[in-house]
């Protein structure tokens, strides 16, 4: 066999293993919700993913001990079925509970989306912002929202349609929110939100809102601009002019 001159000497070809259905071993594509061969739902483990990093929310490969994103140790993450029989609002798959550190996250066992109670989501974001400030990471640029067909999803708890919101106003991550129950994040969206928070996105958004509010104020409501030099406390008094005036009076 003649070697390919375009391949560097010593380089080994890389073979990418296809994704296989755990029910029939048929191959499927990354975006498939069900196996195209047997119709069975595709499990998260069939996609080669498992643990959620408690620090950066990156999904680790099955069997990984360390987070591929930040290098933190993953530890044990017990799984338990969700008792209320709720379904994934994205793919209608089974929901289950994953214990990540001291938090219990509800995840879809198929597509890997996450359902978080509002206090848990806020705590994760606050921790990420503190970590970003401590590390001195530069502020993130606003990410554009990709135009796509809008689909309103049902809340896993109350089944009412959730609202869609660009998290933080400029993160570019559109999450599904039920005001009374929680936040749904598709696969990788929590990871993207926390990366934006750590990079200073919330602080930059706060500054943008302050500037927007200042510009919206009527001119008369704004404090007057100060002169470059403060005015004198007493009126100016020219002594030579005063003497000239007195001499004219005396004459």
Secondary structure, 3 states (H helix, E strand, C coil): CCCCCCCCCCCCCCCCCCEECCCCCCEECCCCCECCCCCCECCCHHHCEEEECCCCCCEEECCCCECCCCCCECCCCCEEECCCCCECCCCCCEEEEEEECCEEEEEECCCCCEEECHHHHHHHHHHHHHHHHHHCCCCCCCCCCCCCCCCCCECCCCCCECEEEEHHHCCCCEEEEECCCEEEECCCHHHHHHHHHHCCHHHHHHHHHHHHHHHHCCHHHCCCCCCCCCCCCCCCCCHHHHHHHHHHHHC
